[in-house]
Amino acid sequence: MQVDPKLTTGAVNWVDRAQPTIRRSKAGADSVSLGMAQALDDQLRQTPDVRAEAVARARELVGQATYPPPETIKRLAALLAMEIATEAD
């Protein structure tokens, strides 16, 4: 390998090594803004524990002789069989 002493790579740019500025948050270290958390908590408290329409739909489905469909039962059975086979190994 030969090195060409006349080869130039161009000018070198110097990097400014000034200290970075420190950004301070508006809130102090010992204070926290909980406005959004309080609003979420209020909304959760207003949400009913039971959704009447979902309960009515579930009762309707359970009352049907064809619920769940045979295809769903077959697929669930296949998944359970694979899981049992995996545990046996």
C-alpha positions in Angstrom: 0.0 0.0 0.0 1.3 3.4 -0.9 0.4 6.7 0.8 0.4 9.9 -1.3 1.8 12.6 0.9 0.4 15.3 -1.4 -3.2 14.1 -0.9 -5.4 16.7 0.8 -8.7 16.1 2.4 -9.8 19.7 2.6 -10.3 22.1 5.4 -11.1 20.9 8.9 -14.1 22.5 10.5 -13.8 23.2 14.2 -16.6 22.2 16.5 -17.9 24.9 19.0 -17.5 23.4 22.4 -19.7 25.9 24.2 -21.6 24.6 27.2 -25.2 23.5 26.3 -28.0 25.7 27.8 -30.0 24.1 30.5 -33.7 24.3 30.0 -35.9 24.5 33.0 -39.5 23.3 33.1 -42.2 25.8 34.0 -43.4 23.7 36.9 -41.1 23.4 39.9 -39.5 20.1 40.7 -41.8 19.6 43.7 -45.1 20.5 41.9 -47.1 18.4 39.5 -50.1 19.3 37.3 -52.8 16.8 37.7 -55.6 18.5 35.8 -55.7 15.9 33.0 -55.6 13.0 35.4 -58.4 14.5 37.5 -60.6 14.9 34.3 -59.9 11.3 33.4 -60.8 10.1 36.9 -64.0 12.1 36.7 -65.0 10.5 33.4 -64.2 7.1 34.7 -66.5 7.7 37.7 -69.3 8.7 35.4 -69.0 5.5 33.3 -71.6 2.9 34.4 -70.2 -0.4 35.8 -72.6 -2.4 33.7 -73.6 -1.7 30.1 -77.2 -2.7 29.8 -77.1 -3.1 26.0 -74.2 -5.5 26.3 -75.9 -7.6 28.9 -79.1 -7.7 26.8 -77.1 -8.8 23.7 -75.3 -11.5 25.7 -78.7 -12.8 27.1 -80.1 -12.9 23.6 -77.1 -14.9 22.2 -77.0 -17.4 25.1 -80.7 -18.1 24.5 -80.1 -19.2 21.0 -79.6 -22.9 20.3 -77.0 -22.2 17.6 -74.8 -20.0 19.7 -71.8 -20.3 19.4 -71.7 -21.5 15.8 -70.4 -25.0 15.2 -67.4 -23.6 13.3 -66.3 -21.5 16.3 -66.6 -24.6 18.6 -64.5 -26.6 16.1 -61.8 -24.0 16.0 -61.7 -23.6 19.8 -61.4 -27.4 20.1 -58.5 -27.4 17.7 -56.7 -24.7 19.6 -57.3 -26.4 22.9 -56.0 -29.7 21.5 -52.8 -28.0 20.2 -52.3 -26.5 23.7 -52.8 -29.9 25.4 -50.4 -31.5 23.0 -47.8 -28.8 23.6 -48.1 -29.2 27.4 -47.7 -33.0 27.1 -44.3 -32.7 25.4 
